[in-house]
Amino acid sequence: MKNLFLLFIGVSFFMISACAKKVDITAENKALVARALEEIFNRGNLDVADEIYATDYVLHPHHQWGASDRYGTKTIKYGATDLRAAFPDVRFTMEDMIAEGDMVASRWTFRGTNQDKWKGIPPTGSQVTITGILWSRIEDGKIVEEWSMSDQLGLRQQLGFIPPMSGGPPSMDRDGEDFLWGKASSVTGAPGDPEANKSLYMREAALFEQGNLDEVDEIIHPNFVNHDPVYPDVTDFDSSKEWVAFNINSLPAKLTIDALIAEGDKVACLWTARFPDFINPASGKQITAHGVDITRFADGKVVERWWSKDGLGVMQQVGIIPPPEQGR
């Protein structure tokens, strides 16, 4: 009996230690990503890049149509140098982080004043604010792969390179607060189980292909709050339901879930969407869009969501903005 008791204690200690280690690894991964943003981009300490990023690091810059993958720590060093030269007072603010396993989704806000040319655009002196979500994968204590998603369309608009387009797509007629994350929802409730929240997220995602709007009322909270700089007019339950209906009826999309993680009351999703050209439907061309979203749950319903989408790439593909090879 004594041996059995000792065995039970040993197994219990092992399980507790394993859980603690899992939590510690998740926390360490978050701290690593946060350190990269703070030290390299905010402070300009480029040497830290060799400590944080793997030598075979890969960046997938999905914020621009046609952008190719970039490799090595030199990518980070060059990116930080270029950004800090154009925006010397650059400041990234970490708004939220979700982590599971070897993945971290980081939601941030960027603020800076344009003092030098950027991507070929002459300096304007403009103060800009953009939002984004970064998806990072960590191995052996180093960042090995990232998917970068930010409002590059909004950045070019605030610099004056892309003029407003009244009557066009919502993303082409924005100003002021439209470029920011909106006011947070006050809805609270039981956070739910992360795996159950993932299942509910997938159930909602399936609505785009099934076309069953009746289920929207079951899944989304009536006081739902939406944060989408690319669609600034989609802010609540009613406008979100209209947006879903439009996508089902007029702009049917094929959604591919590239990665899905959950922590606490939130689920983060890295996705790819393909849909018909909404400017020239007769062309038969399919548009590809990449994005990341973070969803918060309460009492078994979706209560809040933050989006970061490739608005620039979509506008380039439908011909509203010249593609990269035609100049900026």
C-alpha positions in Angstrom: 0.0 0.0 0.0 2.9 2.3 0.9 4.5 1.7 -2.5 1.2 2.3 -4.3 0.8 5.6 -2.4 4.3 6.7 -3.3 3.7 5.8 -6.9 0.5 7.9 -6.9 2.4 10.9 -5.4 5.1 10.5 -8.0 2.7 10.4 -10.9 0.8 13.4 -9.6 4.0 15.4 -9.1 5.0 14.5 -12.7 1.7 15.6 -14.1 1.8 18.9 -12.1 5.3 19.5 -13.3 4.4 18.8 -16.9 1.5 21.3 -16.7 3.6 23.9 -15.1 6.3 23.4 -17.8 3.7 23.9 -20.5 2.5 27.1 -18.9 6.1 28.3 -18.5 6.9 27.6 -22.2 3.8 29.5 -23.3 4.8 32.4 -21.1 8.3 32.3 -22.4 7.2 32.3 -26.0 5.1 35.4 -25.3 8.0 37.1 -23.6 10.3 36.3 -26.5 7.9 37.9 -29.1 7.3 40.9 -26.9 11.0 41.4 -26.4 11.6 41.4 -30.1 9.0 44.1 -30.7 10.3 46.2 -27.8 14.1 45.9 -28.1 14.5 45.7 -31.8 11.8 47.9 -33.2 11.0 50.3 -30.4 14.6 50.7 -29.1 16.6 49.9 -32.2 18.9 47.3 -30.5 19.5 45.2 -33.7 22.1 42.9 -32.1 19.3 41.3 -30.1 17.9 39.8 -33.3 20.6 37.1 -33.3 19.5 36.0 -29.8 15.8 36.0 -30.6 15.5 34.7 -34.2 16.8 31.5 -35.6 19.5 31.6 -38.4 17.0 29.9 -40.7 14.2 32.3 -39.8 11.4 32.8 -42.4 9.1 35.8 -42.7 5.8 35.5 -44.8 4.9 39.2 -45.5 1.3 38.7 -46.4 0.6 42.4 -46.1 1.2 42.9 -49.8 0.1 41.0 -52.8 2.9 39.3 -54.5 5.4 39.8 -51.7 7.8 36.8 -51.4 9.1 35.1 -48.3 12.2 36.5 -46.7 14.9 34.6 -44.8 17.4 35.0 -42.0 17.9 37.5 -39.2 19.1 40.1 -41.8 15.4 40.4 -42.7 14.5 41.6 -39.2 17.6 43.9 -39.0 16.9 45.5 -42.3 13.1 45.9 -41.6 13.8 47.6 -38.2 16.4 49.9 -39.7 14.2 50.9 -42.6 11.2 51.5 -40.4 13.1 53.4 -37.7 14.7 55.6 -40.4 11.3 56.5 -41.9 9.6 56.8 -38.5 12.3 57.8 -35.9 9.7 58.0 -33.1 8.3 54.6 -33.9 6.3 53.0 -31.1 4.7 49.6 -31.1 2.2 48.9 -28.3 1.4 45.3 -27.5 -2.4 45.1 -27.1 -2.9 41.4 -26.6 -1.2 38.0 -26.9 -2.6 34.5 -27.4 -0.3 31.5 -27.2 -0.7 27.7 -27.5 2.0 25.1 -28.2 4.7 26.7 -30.3 2.5 29.5 -31.7 1.9 33.1 -30.5 -0.6 35.6 -32.0 0.3 39.2 -31.0 -2.1 42.1 -31.6 -0.4 45.5 -31.7 -0.8 49.2 -32.5 1.9 51.2 -34.4 2.4 54.9 -34.0 5.0 57.1 -35.7 5.8 60.3 -37.5 7.1 60.0 -41.1 10.5 61.9 -41.3 12.2 60.1 -44.2 11.2 58.2 -47.4 9.5 54.9 -47.0 9.0 52.3 -49.7 9.7 55.0 -52.3 7.2 57.4 -50.8 8.8 60.9 -50.0 8.6 62.0 -46.4 5.4 63.8 -45.4 5.8 64.6 -41.8 2.5 62.8 -41.2 1.7 61.2 -37.9 0.3 57.7 -38.6 -1.4 54.9 -36.6 -1.9 51.4 -37.9 -2.9 48.1 -36.4 -1.7 44.6 -37.0 -1.5 41.0 -35.8 1.7 39.0 -35.9 1.7 35.2 -35.9 5.0 33.7 -34.6 6.2 30.1 -34.4 8.9 29.3 -31.8 11.4 26.4 -31.7 14.0 25.8 -29.0 13.7 29.2 -27.6 13.9 31.1 -30.9 11.5 32.5 -33.4 11.7 30.4 -36.5 8.8 31.6 -38.6 6.4 34.5 -38.7 3.3 35.6 -40.7 3.1 39.4 -40.8 -0.3 41.1 -41.1 -0.9 44.8 -40.8 -2.9 47.6 -42.3 -0.5 48.6 -45.0 -3.3 50.1 -47.0 -4.2 52.4 -44.1 -0.5 53.4 -43.7 -0.3 54.5 -47.4 -3.6 56.3 -47.0 -2.4 58.3 -44.0 0.8 59.2 -45.8 -1.4 60.6 -48.6 -0.1 58.2 -51.2 -3.5 56.6 -51.7 -6.3 59.3 -51.8 -9.8 58.6 -50.4 -12.3 57.0 -52.8 -15.8 58.1 -51.8 -18.4 55.6 -52.8 -15.9 52.8 -53.2 -15.1 49.9 -50.9 -15.2 50.9 -47.2 -11.4 50.4 -46.9 -10.9 53.1 -49.5 -12.8 55.8 -47.7 -11.4 55.9 -44.2 -10.3 58.7 -41.9 -9.2 59.3 -38.4 -10.5 56.7 -35.9 -11.2 54.3 -38.7 -7.5 53.2 -38.6 -7.6 52.3 -34.9 -8.9 49.3 -32.9 -12.4 50.4 -31.7 -13.6 50.7 -28.1 -13.5 47.3 -26.2 -16.7 45.5 -25.5 -18.1 45.5 -22.0 -19.7 42.1 -22.3 -18.4 39.6 -19.8 -19.2 36.0 -18.9 -17.7 32.5 -18.5 -14.6 32.2 -20.7 -15.4 28.6 -21.7 -13.0 25.9 -22.5 -10.3 26.7 -25.2 -11.1 23.6 -27.2 -14.8 24.2 -27.0 -14.2 27.8 -28.2 -12.2 26.5 -31.1 -15.1 24.2 -32.1 -17.5 27.1 -31.9 -15.2 29.2 -34.0 -15.1 26.5 -36.7 -18.9 26.2 -36.6 -19.2 29.9 -37.3 -16.6 29.8 -40.1 -18.6 27.0 -41.8 -21.5 29.4 -42.2 -19.8 31.1 -45.1 -20.0 27.9 -47.1 -23.2 26.6 -45.7 -25.1 29.9 -46.1 -27.1 29.2 -42.9 -27.8 32.7 -41.4 -30.2 31.3 -38.8 -27.2 30.0 -36.8 -25.7 33.4 -36.5 -28.1 34.3 -33.8 -27.1 31.1 -31.9 -23.4 31.8 -32.1 -22.9 35.6 -31.9 -23.9 37.6 -28.9 -26.5 40.4 -29.6 -24.1 42.9 -28.1 -21.2 41.7 -30.2 -18.4 44.2 -30.9 -16.3 44.0 -34.1 -12.9 45.7 -34.6 -12.0 45.7 -38.3 -10.0 48.7 -39.7 -10.6 47.4 -43.3 -14.4 47.4 -42.8 -14.8 50.2 -40.3 -18.6 50.3 -40.7 -19.0 46.6 -39.5 -19.0 47.3 -35.8 -21.8 45.4 -34.1 -24.2 42.4 -34.4 -26.5 43.8 -37.0 -23.8 45.1 -39.3 -21.8 41.9 -38.9 -24.9 39.8 -39.8 -25.4 42.0 -42.9 -21.7 41.5 -43.8 -22.0 37.7 -43.5 -25.2 37.7 -45.6 -23.4 39.7 -48.3 -20.5 37.3 -48.4 -22.9 34.3 -48.6 -25.1 35.8 -51.3 -22.9 38.1 -53.3 -19.3 37.3 -52.6 -19.1 33.5 -51.8 -15.7 32.8 -50.2 -13.7 29.7 -49.8 -12.1 29.9 -46.4 -9.0 27.9 -45.5 -7.9 27.7 -41.9 -4.1 27.7 -41.9 -3.6 27.6 -38.1 -5.8 27.9 -35.0 -4.8 28.4 -31.4 -6.7 29.2 -28.2 -5.9 30.5 -24.8 -8.4 31.5 -22.0 -11.4 33.1 -23.6 -9.8 33.8 -27.0 -9.2 32.0 -30.2 -6.7 33.2 -32.8 -6.9 32.1 -36.5 -4.5 32.4 -39.4 -6.5 32.1 -42.6 -6.6 32.4 -46.4 -9.8 33.4 -48.3 -10.5 33.1 -52.0 -13.5 34.8 -53.6 -14.7 36.3 -57.0 -13.5 39.6 -58.2 -16.1 42.0 -56.9 -15.2 44.9 -59.1 -15.1 42.9 -62.4 -17.3 39.8 -61.8 -17.3 38.9 -65.5 -13.6 38.4 -65.4 -14.0 35.1 -63.6 -10.8 36.0 -61.6 -10.4 34.7 -58.1 -9.0 37.0 -55.5 -6.8 35.7 -52.7 -6.7 37.4 -49.3 -4.8 36.5 -46.2 -5.6 37.5 -42.6 -5.5 36.9 -38.9 -8.3 37.4 -36.4 -8.7 37.1 -32.7 -12.1 36.2 -31.2 -13.3 36.5 -27.6 -16.0 34.3 -26.1 -18.3 34.6 -23.1 -21.0 32.2 -22.0 -20.6 30.1 -25.1 -21.0 33.0 -27.6 -18.8 35.2 -29.7 -18.7 38.6 -28.1 -15.8 40.4 -29.7 -13.4 40.1 -32.6 -10.3 41.9 -33.9 -9.2 41.5 -37.5 -6.0 42.2 -39.5 -6.5 41.7 -43.3 -4.6 42.2 -46.5 -6.6 45.1 -47.7 -3.8 46.5 -49.8 -3.3 43.2 -51.6 -7.1 42.8 -52.3 -7.3 46.4 -53.7 -4.3 45.6 -56.0 -5.7 42.4 -57.3 -9.1 44.0 -58.3 -7.3 46.9 -60.0 -8.2 49.8 -57.7 -4.5 50.2 -56.8 -1.6 49.5 -59.1 0.2 46.3 -58.3 3.8 46.5 -56.9 5.5 46.1 -60.2 3.8 49.2 -61.6 5.2 51.4 -58.8 3.8 52.9 -55.6 
